[in-house]
Amino acid sequence: MTDNILIGPDAHSRFTLQMLRHHEGAGDLHSGSLPVTDGVSLSTDPEAEVAGDYCCRADNMIQVRMDAAEGRRWQALHIHLGDVNLANAGVLGIVARSVAPASTTTRLCIRSGNDDQFMDTFFSKTMVSFAQPSTHMDVMDIAAMPDLPRQAQWRDLILFFRAGDISIDLLDLRFFVV
């Protein structure tokens, strides 16, 4: 799938997620940023010692395994959303299906940027992944978020995994703007 015929304010994000959904590949994780596919990357604290890997398959968007290292402060999955214009939107939201061998928490945010400056706006709910597949859904009422920029040069959806050992399978992820 390489054609992008999607339209609307969330077209770029839907295309990026669709590309990840169809991507098959694997790699070893290291500190800093690691591209997974166009518009998707894994990142960790550049000063942390990281050991782990990721795998994308037809039945699983991305599986991430990271071993904890002393001094790790953050570890995340970044999905580039393009320049999503929220000027005429009412809500933006996510729906995620995940599974993890042990209960694992993940915070989700929208990072809005202009030039080298950015602002993180977190969704109100924390995603919890369990041993059985579960679905997480959260929305932002844009009118109730005065600090969320309505326009930005670029935006990312970021899944901040909890600090420590991580073993999580992101089975599906959807982003929408209405």
Solvent accessible surface area in square Angstrom, and as a share of the most:
residue,aa,sasa,rsa
1,M,121,0.54
2,T,113,0.66
3,D,103,0.53
4,N,76,0.39
5,I,153,0.78
6,L,53,0.26
7,I,146,0.74
8,G,46,0.45
9,P,67,0.42
10,D,12,0.06
11,A,14,0.11
12,H,80,0.36
13,S,0,0.00
14,R,82,0.30
15,F,35,0.15
16,T,6,0.04
17,L,3,0.02
18,Q,38,0.17
19,M,48,0.21
20,L,0,0.00
21,R,56,0.20
22,H,115,0.51
23,H,48,0.21
24,E,119,0.53
25,G,27,0.26
26,A,72,0.56
27,G,25,0.24
28,D,109,0.57
29,L,12,0.06
30,H,91,0.41
31,S,43,0.27
32,G,20,0.19
33,S,70,0.45
34,L,29,0.15
35,P,99,0.62
36,V,11,0.07
37,T,28,0.16
38,D,120,0.62
39,G,35,0.33
40,V,3,0.02
41,S,25,0.16
42,L,3,0.01
43,S,10,0.07
44,T,3,0.02
45,D,1,0.01
46,P,88,0.56
47,E,145,0.65
48,A,4,0.03
49,E,139,0.63
50,V,24,0.14
51,A,53,0.41
52,G,23,0.22
53,D,60,0.31
54,Y,16,0.06
55,C,33,0.20
56,C,3,0.02
57,R,87,0.32
58,A,85,0.66
59,D,103,0.53
60,N,3,0.01
61,M,3,0.01
62,I,2,0.01
63,Q,37,0.16
64,V,1,0.01
65,R,72,0.26
66,M,3,0.01
67,D,87,0.45
68,A,55,0.43
69,A,24,0.19
70,E,174,0.78
71,G,57,0.55
72,R,22,0.08
73,R,159,0.58
74,W,92,0.32
75,Q,0,0.00
76,A,0,0.00
77,L,1,0.00
78,H,30,0.13
79,I,0,0.00
80,H,62,0.28
81,L,0,0.00
82,G,8,0.08
83,D,94,0.49
84,V,4,0.02
85,N,69,0.36
86,L,2,0.01
87,A,55,0.43
88,N,156,0.80
89,A,20,0.16
90,G,40,0.39
91,V,41,0.24
92,L,1,0.00
93,G,0,0.00
94,I,0,0.00
95,V,42,0.24
96,A,1,0.01
97,R,94,0.34
98,S,2,0.01
99,V,30,0.17
100,A,2,0.01
101,P,95,0.60
102,A,66,0.51
103,S,74,0.48
104,T,3,0.02
105,T,55,0.32
106,T,1,0.00
107,R,97,0.35
108,L,0,0.00
109,C,0,0.00
110,I,1,0.00
111,R,41,0.15
112,S,3,0.02
113,G,1,0.01
114,N,67,0.34
115,D,108,0.56
116,D,135,0.70
117,Q,136,0.60
118,F,110,0.46
119,M,83,0.37
120,D,45,0.24
121,T,13,0.07
122,F,78,0.33
123,F,0,0.00
124,S,100,0.65
125,K,109,0.46
126,T,56,0.33
127,M,0,0.00
128,V,50,0.29
129,S,0,0.00
130,F,98,0.41
131,A,64,0.49
132,Q,134,0.59
133,P,65,0.41
134,S,28,0.18
135,T,80,0.46
136,H,22,0.10
137,M,113,0.50
138,D,6,0.03
139,V,67,0.39
140,M,6,0.02
141,D,75,0.39
142,I,4,0.02
143,A,90,0.70
144,A,66,0.51
145,M,51,0.23
146,P,115,0.72
147,D,103,0.54
148,L,3,0.01
149,P,37,0.23
150,R,80,0.29
151,Q,112,0.50
152,A,12,0.10
153,Q,103,0.46
154,W,64,0.22
155,R,2,0.01
156,D,20,0.10
157,L,0,0.00
158,I,0,0.00
159,L,1,0.00
160,F,40,0.17
161,F,12,0.05
162,R,88,0.32
163,A,60,0.47
164,G,20,0.19
165,D,80,0.42
166,I,4,0.02
167,S,32,0.20
168,I,3,0.02
169,D,16,0.08
170,L,5,0.03
171,L,48,0.24
172,D,31,0.16
173,L,0,0.00
174,R,121,0.44
175,F,6,0.02
176,F,56,0.23
177,V,10,0.06
178,V,110,0.63
